[in-house]
Protein backbone atom coordinates (compact mmCIF):
# COMPACT_ATOMS: atom_id res chain seq x y z
CA UNK A 1 0.00 0.00 0.00
CA UNK A 2 1.34 3.43 -0.95
CA UNK A 3 1.34 5.85 1.99
CA UNK A 4 -0.97 8.82 1.55
CA UNK A 5 0.75 12.15 1.11
CA UNK A 6 -0.21 14.85 3.60
CA UNK A 7 0.24 18.51 2.78
CA UNK A 8 2.12 20.12 5.64
CA UNK A 9 0.71 23.20 7.32
CA UNK A 10 3.39 25.31 5.64
CA UNK A 11 2.31 24.04 2.22
CA UNK A 12 -1.35 24.70 3.05
CA UNK A 13 -0.41 28.21 4.20
CA UNK A 14 1.48 28.88 0.94
CA UNK A 15 -1.54 27.82 -1.14
CA UNK A 16 -3.87 29.98 0.96
CA UNK A 17 -1.64 33.04 0.66
CA UNK A 18 -1.30 32.56 -3.09
CA UNK A 19 -4.96 31.87 -3.93
CA UNK A 20 -6.74 33.77 -1.13
CA UNK A 21 -4.55 36.81 -0.33
CA UNK A 22 -7.51 38.62 1.27
CA UNK A 23 -7.57 35.96 4.03
CA UNK A 24 -5.48 36.39 7.17
CA UNK A 25 -3.71 33.04 7.26
CA UNK A 26 -1.19 31.88 9.85
CA UNK A 27 0.19 28.90 11.69
CA UNK A 28 0.11 28.95 15.47
CA UNK A 29 1.64 25.86 17.06
CA UNK A 30 0.22 22.84 15.28
CA UNK A 31 -2.84 24.66 13.88
CA UNK A 32 -3.35 26.47 10.60
CA UNK A 33 -5.91 29.27 10.77
CA UNK A 34 -7.39 31.31 7.93
CA UNK A 35 -9.99 34.06 8.41
CA UNK A 36 -11.52 36.06 5.60
CA UNK A 37 -14.61 37.12 3.72
CA UNK A 38 -16.61 35.18 1.14
CA UNK A 39 -19.47 36.44 -0.99
CA UNK A 40 -21.09 33.53 -2.85
CA UNK A 41 -22.78 35.70 -5.50
CA UNK A 42 -23.28 39.35 -6.36
CA UNK A 43 -26.68 39.19 -4.64
CA UNK A 44 -25.31 37.50 -1.53
CA UNK A 45 -24.31 38.80 1.85
CA UNK A 46 -20.63 38.89 2.71
CA UNK A 47 -19.64 36.26 5.26
CA UNK A 48 -16.57 36.15 7.47
CA UNK A 49 -15.42 32.56 7.78
CA UNK A 50 -12.72 30.89 9.84
CA UNK A 51 -10.96 27.68 8.74
CA UNK A 52 -8.82 25.75 11.22
CA UNK A 53 -6.77 22.65 10.53
CA UNK A 54 -4.53 20.65 12.78
CA UNK A 55 -1.87 18.92 10.66
CA UNK A 56 -3.40 16.33 8.34
CA UNK A 57 -6.84 16.34 9.98
CA UNK A 58 -10.04 17.47 8.32
CA UNK A 59 -10.40 21.25 8.33
CA UNK A 60 -13.14 22.79 10.47
CA UNK A 61 -15.09 25.75 9.07
CA UNK A 62 -17.19 28.20 11.03
CA UNK A 63 -19.07 31.29 9.89
CA UNK A 64 -18.01 34.09 12.23
CA UNK A 65 -20.21 36.88 10.87
CA UNK A 66 -23.09 37.33 10.31
CA UNK A 67 -24.56 34.77 12.66
CA UNK A 68 -26.28 32.01 10.66
CA UNK A 69 -30.05 31.88 11.14
CA UNK A 70 -32.33 28.90 11.59
CA UNK A 71 -35.13 28.35 9.09
CA UNK A 72 -38.34 30.39 9.09
CA UNK A 73 -40.10 27.71 11.17
CA UNK A 74 -37.15 27.35 13.54
CA UNK A 75 -35.65 24.41 11.59
CA UNK A 76 -32.01 23.63 12.25
CA UNK A 77 -29.60 24.70 9.56
CA UNK A 78 -28.89 21.72 7.28
CA UNK A 79 -25.41 20.31 6.82
CA UNK A 80 -23.86 21.55 10.03
CA UNK A 81 -22.16 19.76 12.89
CA UNK A 82 -23.78 20.78 16.20
CA UNK A 83 -25.05 23.95 14.48
CA UNK A 84 -21.49 25.29 14.78
CA UNK A 85 -19.29 23.89 11.98
CA UNK A 86 -20.14 23.55 8.31
CA UNK A 87 -20.51 20.04 6.87
CA UNK A 88 -18.78 20.41 3.50
CA UNK A 89 -17.88 16.79 2.70
CA UNK A 90 -18.29 13.27 4.03
CA UNK A 91 -15.23 12.47 6.17
CA UNK A 92 -13.61 9.27 4.94
CA UNK A 93 -15.65 9.40 1.73
CA UNK A 94 -12.71 10.47 -0.44
CA UNK A 95 -14.05 13.93 -1.30
CA UNK A 96 -11.33 15.69 0.68
CA UNK A 97 -7.94 14.14 1.40
CA UNK A 98 -5.00 15.45 3.46
CA UNK A 99 -3.07 16.06 0.23
CA UNK A 100 -5.77 18.45 -1.08
CA UNK A 101 -5.05 22.15 -0.71
CA UNK A 102 -7.65 23.88 1.45
CA UNK A 103 -7.40 26.81 -0.97
CA UNK A 104 -8.65 24.64 -3.86
CA UNK A 105 -11.30 22.65 -2.01
CA UNK A 106 -12.51 23.84 1.39
CA UNK A 107 -12.81 27.56 0.62
CA UNK A 108 -14.64 27.12 -2.72
CA UNK A 109 -16.88 24.51 -1.06
CA UNK A 110 -17.57 26.95 1.78
CA UNK A 111 -18.66 29.60 -0.71
CA UNK A 112 -20.93 27.06 -2.41
CA UNK A 113 -22.34 25.97 0.97
CA UNK A 114 -23.15 29.62 1.75
CA UNK A 115 -24.91 29.96 -1.61
CA UNK A 116 -27.09 26.93 -0.85
CA UNK A 117 -27.69 28.26 2.67
CA UNK A 118 -29.16 31.44 1.13
CA UNK A 119 -31.24 29.40 -1.34
CA UNK A 120 -32.49 27.28 1.58
CA UNK A 121 -33.68 30.46 3.33
CA UNK A 122 -35.44 31.61 0.14
CA UNK A 123 -37.08 28.27 -0.72
CA UNK A 124 -37.16 26.21 2.48
CA UNK A 125 -35.38 23.39 0.63
CA UNK A 126 -31.69 22.41 0.78
CA UNK A 127 -30.64 22.08 -2.85
CA UNK A 128 -26.96 21.46 -2.20
CA UNK A 129 -27.28 17.67 -2.00
CA UNK A 130 -24.83 15.68 0.07
CA UNK A 131 -25.00 13.38 3.03
CA UNK A 132 -25.68 14.94 6.41
CA UNK A 133 -24.54 13.50 9.74
CA UNK A 134 -28.00 13.10 11.29
CA UNK A 135 -29.09 9.58 10.29
CA UNK A 136 -26.63 6.67 10.67
CA UNK A 137 -25.01 5.15 7.57
CA UNK A 138 -21.96 2.93 7.21
CA UNK A 139 -19.27 3.38 4.57
CA UNK A 140 -17.19 0.32 3.72
CA UNK A 141 -14.27 0.26 1.34
CA UNK A 142 -11.22 -1.98 1.12
CA UNK A 143 -11.46 -3.33 4.65
CA UNK A 144 -12.21 0.10 6.08
CA UNK A 145 -15.50 0.78 7.81
CA UNK A 146 -16.76 4.03 9.24
CA UNK A 147 -20.17 4.88 10.66
CA UNK A 148 -21.76 8.24 9.90
CA UNK A 149 -25.11 9.88 10.38
CA UNK A 150 -27.13 10.93 7.34
CA UNK A 151 -30.30 12.95 6.76
N, C-alpha and C positions, 0 to 999 in steps of 0.2 A: 504494500500500500504506500502510495506517495504521500508524504506529509503535506498538510495544507499550509500554504503560505499565509502569514498574518502580516498585514501592513502595520508597521510600528507607529506609535503616536506621532513621531516626528514626520513620518511620511504622510500620515493623515493631515497633520497641521500644514504641511507644504501644499497639498492639494487644496485644502480649504482656503489658504491665503492666495493661491493662484486663481481659483475659480470663483471665490466668494470674498473679494477684498473688502466688501462693506461689513462683513462679520468681524467681531472681535474674537479672535481665536487664540488660545494659549494652552500650554500644558502646565499643570500644577501637580507636582508629585507624579502619581501614576494615572492621572485623569486628564483627558483632553476635553476642553470646553470651548464651545463656539456659540456666540450670542449675536443675533442680527435680525433684520426685518425681512419679511416675505410678503409679497402682495400677489396672490394667485391670478388675478386678472385686473384689467383696468377698472372694472366695476367693484372690485373687492376692497375690503378693509385692509389696512396694513397691520401685520401681526409681528410681534417680537417673539422669537422662538429661541430656546436654549437646547443645545445638543451636548450631551455628556457621554463620553466613552472611556471605560477603563480598559486598558490594553487588551485587544482581541475579543472583548465581549461585545454583545449587541449594544448599539448606541441607544440611549434613552432621550426622547424628545418631549419637551414641555412647551406649551404656549404660555408666555409670561404676561403678554398684554396684547389685546384686551382679554379680560377673563372670558373663557368660553361659556356659552349659555346652554342650559338644557333646552329640550324641545318645548314647543308651545303648550303642550299638555303636561309638562314636567318630566318628559321622557329623558332617560339618561342619554348622554352623547354616545353614539355608536363608535365602535372601534377605538376604545380607550381602555387602558389598564387602570383600574381603581379611579376612574374619572380624573386622572392626573397626567398620565403619559399617553402619547399617541401610539396606536397600534398600526404600524406602517407595513409590516410583513409578518409572515408566520415563522417564528423562530424554529430553526431546524428544518425548514421546508425548502431551503436552497435559494430563496429569493435574495437574501443578503448573506454574504460570507465575509469572514474577517480580512480577506484580501481585496474587498471592494472599497474604493474610496467613498467616504461619507459625502464628499463634495459631488460625486456623480450619482449617488443613489439616495441617501437619506434626506438631503435637503430638497432635491426635486420631488421626492415622494411626499415630503412634508407640505410643500406647496400644493401638490395635487390633493392631499388629504384636506387641507384648508378649503380648497375649491369645493370639494364634495361636502364638507361641513356646511358651507354657505348654501349649497343646493339643498341639502337636507333641511335647513331652516326654511327655505322658500317652498319646498314641496312636501315635507314631512316624510320623505323616503330617502334612504341612503342608497345612492346610485354608484358608489365607488367599489362595489363588489367586495371580495375578500372573505376571509374566515376570521371570525371574532372570538375571543377567548371566553365566551359565556357558557357554551354547551360543550361537554366533553367529546373529543374525537381522539383517535390514536393514529399516528403516522408511523409506518414501518417501512424501512428501506435498508437493504443490505445488512441485516442483523441488528439494526438500530431501531429502537422503539421509543417514542416520546408521546406523552399524553398531553393534549391541549383541550381548551374549551372553545366551543364554536357557537355562533348564533344561528 
